[in-house]
Amino acid sequence: MKQHLLFANKSYDTSIQVLKENQIVVHHGMGASVTQFVVYKIECRNDSYIYHLINIETGDFSQTDFLRPLKDKSGIGFYYNDETPEFMDAYEVLLLQSEAEYKAKAKQEAKQKEQERKEQLKSIGKERLQNLMPADTKAVIIAELHEDDSDSMTDYFGYNIIRTVILGFSAHTKDMFSELRKYALNFAETAHLAEVSEKYEHREKYAGGEGYYLGESKYHGWIIKKEKYYRDRESIINGFSLIAGEESNICVKEQQATNLSPMTVAGDFLIVDYSQKALALFGDTRPIKDQLKVLGGRFNPKLTHEGSKQAGWIFSKSKENELKNLLKIK
């Protein structure tokens, strides 16, 4: 079987054995990267020779059916010295193979244990979400801790997700920064994002963008965003079961997981213009605190009203009609 390299304009016949057992070959990688391997087994399969290799430094297994002489070196790949070939002592290769097999077995066992651990967490997570998540959930509010993985030398920009925390659930798929800010208070690490500040608001609704999210940067630190689902409830549960398996990854307030029935409340309440964009509510609001939270209100024990500090709730002015309807205020 022949393999042809267009860039080198050369063909190589892999049905011809070019190496012997215990022979040393090298792999040339990116830049000046060179790694030594030794051949511990050779087999012929489908009219092509397969060379089984061991990385001399790390003890990892590898294999290839395509090697080129060092004199033809061009680009990344495996090469062998066909003029003055080098060999390792057969006993040393046997020891290296034994160590590599032990390492590979341990690695496989660790992988299996990790898979079993994840399956157990998924099972626990599914049960938690079944009990916690409202039936009408269409989106999950999450916090992600990002670690910058960018490389300015290669103009690569990216990040790794270090941790994901579930902050709450939403019955709609609309993007609302006010909603994200509300849930930011559920987790100490993201509480600072509850501050109304344009520097935290990001709108990346384009191909490759992050969508709507709160945070200083998508490349580092904590961000808050909404994961939307247009399928059934079970799909959401399966998608977040592994995360929910760790109890510390759930920071959902109990009242947020409860569907509150629409209602109106009579009482002595006062709504005032607190700023250009905000309303303040004063009065005995303790019996309706859950309804006020659902409307997006934020409680503040030290609001300024008529020259003194009073406890009250802050709302966006867009909530005025809903608030008046709730409180039976005309």
C-alpha positions as a printed NumPy array, in Angstrom:
array([[  0.   ,   0.   ,   0.   ],
       [  1.468,   3.342,  -1.034],
       [  1.023,   6.71 ,   0.657],
       [  1.785,   9.846,  -1.309],
       [  2.743,  13.189,   0.234],
       [  1.717,  16.034,  -2.017],
       [  3.839,  18.686,  -0.309],
       [  6.959,  16.472,  -0.584],
       [  5.96 ,  14.965,  -3.945],
       [  7.068,  11.521,  -2.743],
       [  5.401,   8.147,  -2.276],
       [  6.146,   5.545,   0.419],
       [  5.207,   1.872,   0.315],
       [  3.883,   0.8  ,   3.752],
       [  3.755,  -2.866,   2.665],
       [  7.555,  -2.927,   2.988],
       [  8.975,  -3.375,   6.499],
       [ 11.419,  -0.549,   7.203],
       [ 12.045,  -1.056,  10.946],
       [ 13.091,  -3.804,  13.327],
       [ 12.026,  -4.451,  16.908],
       [ 13.905,  -2.422,  19.542],
       [ 14.775,   0.23 ,  16.949],
       [ 14.562,   3.878,  17.982],
       [ 12.466,   6.344,  15.963],
       [ 11.765,  10.007,  16.523],
       [  8.658,  12.125,  16.197],
       [  9.097,  15.717,  15.07 ],
       [  6.287,  17.931,  16.288],
       [  5.537,  21.642,  16.245],
       [  8.573,  23.909,  16.307],
       [ 11.663,  22.151,  17.625],
       [  9.737,  19.43 ,  19.492],
       [ 11.411,  16.025,  19.14 ],
       [ 10.264,  12.871,  20.97 ],
       [ 11.99 ,   9.489,  21.004],
       [ 10.101,   6.204,  20.684],
       [ 11.194,   2.582,  20.562],
       [  9.575,  -0.194,  18.509],
       [  8.454,  -3.063,  20.774],
       [  6.237,  -4.973,  18.324],
       [  5.644,  -5.148,  14.568],
       [  2.629,  -6.695,  12.836],
       [  1.38 ,  -6.876,   9.287],
       [ -2.265,  -5.971,   8.831],
       [ -4.176,  -5.469,   5.577],
       [ -0.962,  -5.51 ,   3.537],
       [  0.56 ,  -2.776,   5.689],
       [  3.094,  -2.918,   8.527],
       [  1.983,  -1.519,  11.883],
       [  4.752,  -0.406,  14.255],
       [  3.839,  -0.444,  17.945],
       [  5.822,   2.171,  19.855],
       [  6.596,   3.279,  23.413],
       [  7.439,   6.857,  24.314],
       [ 10.848,   6.466,  25.982],
       [ 10.316,   9.467,  28.258],
       [  6.66 ,   9.108,  29.33 ],
       [  6.065,   5.369,  28.839],
       [  2.912,   5.977,  26.777],
       [  1.938,   3.617,  23.955],
       [  1.559,   4.728,  20.359],
       [  1.514,   3.19 ,  16.897],
       [  1.929,   4.151,  13.266],
       [  2.009,   2.577,   9.825],
       [  3.829,   5.452,   8.213],
       [  7.435,   6.487,   8.81 ],
       [  9.937,   8.329,   6.661],
       [ 13.728,   8.325,   6.541],
       [ 15.391,  11.239,   8.352],
       [ 16.997,  12.317,   5.095],
       [ 13.46 ,  13.041,   3.78 ],
       [ 12.486,  15.092,   6.823],
       [  9.811,  17.695,   6.089],
       [  7.004,  18.545,   8.483],
       [  5.446,  16.762,  11.438],
       [  5.657,  12.962,  11.639],
       [  7.625,   9.849,  12.578],
       [ 11.138,   9.406,  11.181],
       [ 13.834,   6.728,  11.34 ],
       [ 17.542,   6.747,  10.633],
       [ 18.004,   4.39 ,   7.679],
       [ 21.764,   5.041,   7.421],
       [ 22.923,   4.49 ,  11.021],
       [ 19.912,   3.013,  12.865],
       [ 19.885,   3.066,  16.687],
       [ 18.592,   0.268,  18.911],
       [ 17.763,  -0.192,  22.584],
       [ 18.798,  -3.258,  24.538],
       [ 16.047,  -5.892,  24.262],
       [ 15.86 ,  -6.286,  28.054],
       [ 15.475,  -2.522,  28.525],
       [ 12.653,  -2.515,  25.995],
       [ 10.968,  -5.383,  27.845],
       [ 11.163,  -3.445,  31.128],
       [  9.861,  -0.312,  29.429],
       [  6.962,  -2.268,  27.942],
       [  6.116,  -3.778,  31.329],
       [  6.078,  -0.341,  32.958],
       [  4.006,   1.076,  30.098],
       [  1.427,  -1.723,  30.416],
       [  1.167,  -1.146,  34.176],
       [  0.717,   2.578,  33.596],
       [ -1.895,   2.008,  30.874],
       [ -3.83 ,  -0.384,  33.129],
       [ -3.774,   2.064,  36.037],
       [ -4.919,   4.846,  33.721],
       [ -7.807,   2.73 ,  32.428],
       [ -8.857,   1.777,  35.964],
       [ -8.789,   5.426,  37.025],
       [-10.868,   6.338,  33.981],
       [-13.382,   3.624,  34.838],
       [-13.636,   4.798,  38.454],
       [-14.133,   8.377,  37.316],
       [-16.902,   7.267,  34.954],
       [-18.599,   5.353,  37.79 ],
       [-18.303,   8.42 ,  40.028],
       [-19.918,  10.599,  37.362],
       [-22.773,   8.142,  36.849],
       [-23.421,   8.134,  40.592],
       [-23.419,  11.941,  40.666],
       [-25.805,  12.038,  37.7  ],
       [-28.213,   9.756,  39.532],
       [-28.093,  11.963,  42.638],
       [-28.395,  15.107,  40.526],
       [-31.451,  13.847,  38.653],
       [-33.268,  13.135,  41.903],
       [-32.403,  16.568,  43.282],
       [-33.594,  18.361,  40.177],
       [-36.813,  16.342,  39.996],
       [-37.693,  17.617,  43.476],
       [-36.338,  21.14 ,  43.03 ],
       [-37.126,  22.258,  39.495],
       [-40.564,  23.744,  38.737],
       [-42.665,  21.964,  36.14 ],
       [-42.793,  25.004,  33.847],
       [-39.01 ,  25.511,  33.69 ],
       [-37.768,  26.61 ,  30.277],
       [-34.33 ,  27.885,  31.239],
       [-31.703,  27.514,  33.94 ],
       [-29.782,  30.453,  35.386],
       [-26.168,  29.399,  35.932],
       [-22.89 ,  30.881,  37.095],
       [-19.666,  29.787,  35.42 ],
       [-16.111,  30.311,  36.628],
       [-13.886,  30.92 ,  33.602],
       [-10.103,  30.604,  33.402],
       [ -8.335,  32.484,  30.611],
       [ -6.75 ,  30.128,  28.072],
       [ -5.807,  32.784,  25.506],
       [ -2.455,  32.88 ,  23.744],
       [ -1.527,  36.31 ,  22.404],
       [  1.419,  34.831,  20.481],
       [ -0.926,  32.839,  18.232],
       [ -3.9  ,  35.247,  18.389],
       [ -5.958,  32.563,  20.105],
       [ -8.629,  33.684,  22.543],
       [-10.494,  31.213,  24.709],
       [-11.248,  30.023,  28.208],
       [-11.78 ,  26.911,  30.297],
       [-14.862,  26.427,  32.485],
       [-13.588,  25.595,  35.97 ],
       [-16.926,  25.295,  37.769],
       [-20.652,  25.652,  37.084],
       [-23.248,  26.562,  39.736],
       [-27.043,  26.442,  39.328],
       [-28.577,  29.668,  40.643],
       [-32.225,  29.256,  39.715],
       [-34.872,  28.416,  37.136],
       [-36.922,  30.516,  34.749],
       [-40.315,  29.899,  33.189],
       [-39.429,  31.926,  30.07 ],
       [-36.579,  32.203,  27.563],
       [-36.425,  35.984,  27.335],
       [-33.022,  37.575,  28.011],
       [-33.274,  39.985,  30.945],
       [-30.305,  41.399,  32.826],
       [-32.61 ,  42.234,  35.74 ],
       [-33.375,  38.531,  36.078],
       [-29.703,  37.579,  36.014],
       [-28.912,  40.22 ,  38.649],
       [-31.638,  38.847,  40.908],
       [-30.154,  35.368,  40.854],
       [-26.613,  36.691,  41.325],
       [-27.448,  37.217,  45.012],
       [-27.925,  33.472,  45.522],
       [-24.18 ,  32.8  ,  45.434],
       [-21.561,  34.705,  47.414],
       [-19.034,  34.591,  44.558],
       [-21.442,  36.327,  42.152],
       [-23.261,  38.666,  44.556],
       [-21.27 ,  41.651,  43.24 ],
       [-22.897,  41.144,  39.821],
       [-26.275,  42.138,  41.317],
       [-25.102,  45.737,  41.081],
       [-26.853,  47.603,  38.273],
       [-23.86 ,  48.46 ,  36.106],
       [-23.436,  48.531,  32.343],
       [-19.849,  47.317,  32.708],
       [-21.218,  43.897,  33.695],
       [-23.774,  43.685,  30.865],
       [-22.63 ,  41.901,  27.71 ],
       [-24.704,  41.327,  24.586],
       [-22.978,  38.93 ,  22.204],
       [-25.849,  37.691,  20.068],
       [-23.774,  36.792,  17.046],
       [-22.156,  33.649,  15.677],
       [-19.514,  32.507,  18.133],
       [-20.685,  35.004,  20.769],
       [-21.489,  34.164,  24.383],
       [-25.019,  35.594,  24.223],
       [-26.332,  37.707,  27.097],
       [-24.281,  37.427,  30.277],
       [-23.248,  39.34 ,  33.374],
       [-19.586,  39.517,  34.308],
       [-16.382,  41.474,  34.001],
       [-15.156,  39.307,  31.114],
       [-16.064,  35.995,  29.513],
       [-12.391,  35.017,  29.604],
       [-11.854,  35.119,  33.36 ],
       [-13.815,  35.207,  36.605],
       [-17.475,  34.457,  37.237],
       [-20.218,  35.13 ,  34.692],
       [-23.987,  34.582,  34.937],
       [-26.083,  33.511,  31.971],
       [-29.318,  31.75 ,  31.038],
       [-29.236,  28.294,  29.451],
       [-32.442,  27.922,  27.426],
       [-34.238,  24.684,  26.62 ],
       [-36.963,  24.247,  24.035],
       [-37.473,  20.557,  24.706],
       [-39.095,  18.659,  27.565],
       [-38.312,  18.95 ,  31.272],
       [-36.424,  15.655,  31.256],
       [-33.888,  17.08 ,  28.813],
       [-33.059,  19.891,  31.226],
       [-32.673,  17.459,  34.109],
       [-30.357,  15.202,  32.089],
       [-28.32 ,  18.181,  30.917],
       [-27.618,  19.433,  34.442],
       [-27.646,  16.147,  36.395],
       [-23.853,  15.925,  36.721],
       [-23.571,  19.5  ,  38.007],
       [-26.47 ,  19.005,  40.43 ],
       [-24.855,  15.831,  41.75 ],
       [-22.513,  18.032,  43.803],
       [-24.677,  19.733,  46.418],
       [-22.338,  22.738,  46.552],
       [-23.172,  23.432,  42.895],
       [-26.807,  24.215,  43.719],
       [-27.485,  27.678,  45.107],
       [-31.218,  27.911,  44.54 ],
       [-33.426,  29.719,  47.036],
       [-36.363,  27.552,  48.042],
       [-38.954,  30.139,  47.091],
       [-37.532,  30.371,  43.574],
       [-38.347,  26.733,  42.951],
       [-41.994,  27.257,  43.864],
       [-44.596,  28.479,  41.408],
       [-46.406,  31.344,  43.122],
       [-50.033,  31.78 ,  42.168],
       [-51.141,  35.185,  40.878],
       [-52.747,  37.175,  43.675],
       [-53.511,  40.68 ,  44.908],
       [-52.904,  41.955,  48.408],
       [-54.647,  44.728,  50.283],
       [-52.713,  46.86 ,  52.75 ],
       [-51.144,  50.198,  53.551],
       [-48.405,  50.528,  50.927],
       [-46.62 ,  53.491,  49.41 ],
       [-44.921,  53.525,  45.99 ],
       [-42.584,  56.451,  45.276],
       [-40.256,  57.478,  42.451],
       [-36.833,  56.642,  43.854],
       [-34.749,  57.588,  40.825],
       [-35.126,  58.067,  37.091],
       [-35.248,  54.316,  36.556],
       [-36.395,  52.919,  39.898],
       [-39.421,  52.79 ,  42.194],
       [-39.402,  52.215,  45.942],
       [-42.093,  50.388,  47.886],
       [-42.682,  50.996,  51.611],
       [-45.088,  49.371,  54.028],
       [-45.666,  46.04 ,  55.794],
       [-44.365,  43.821,  52.981],
       [-43.35 ,  40.783,  55.011],
       [-46.448,  38.695,  54.084],
       [-45.846,  39.271,  50.35 ],
       [-42.044,  39.13 ,  50.167],
       [-42.118,  36.064,  47.884],
       [-44.437,  37.786,  45.4  ],
       [-42.253,  40.897,  45.45 ],
       [-39.151,  38.828,  44.685],
       [-40.913,  37.192,  41.752],
       [-41.607,  40.672,  40.358],
       [-37.885,  41.397,  40.49 ],
       [-37.842,  43.436,  43.689],
       [-34.768,  43.779,  45.867],
       [-35.143,  44.41 ,  49.584],
       [-33.015,  47.142,  51.148],
       [-33.22 ,  47.87 ,  54.905],
       [-31.711,  51.356,  54.491],
       [-33.559,  53.226,  51.788],
       [-33.79 ,  56.994,  52.142],
       [-37.35 ,  58.33 ,  52.393],
       [-38.482,  61.762,  53.642],
       [-35.076,  62.452,  55.152],
       [-34.763,  59.202,  57.117],
       [-33.674,  55.604,  56.584],
       [-36.501,  53.125,  56.028],
       [-36.729,  49.51 ,  54.955],
       [-38.259,  49.   ,  51.545],
       [-38.078,  47.384,  48.141],
       [-36.508,  48.645,  44.917],
       [-38.147,  47.91 ,  41.539],
       [-37.554,  48.884,  37.951],
       [-40.121,  51.433,  36.733],
       [-41.167,  48.898,  34.105],
       [-42.761,  46.916,  36.954],
       [-45.049,  49.747,  38.118],
       [-48.305,  48.396,  36.671],
       [-47.65 ,  44.828,  37.876],
       [-46.783,  46.169,  41.314],
       [-49.939,  48.278,  41.527],
       [-52.053,  45.342,  40.397],
       [-50.537,  43.148,  43.072],
       [-51.101,  45.738,  45.801],
       [-54.551,  46.884,  44.592],
       [-53.234,  50.413,  44.153],
       [-54.975,  52.547,  41.529]])
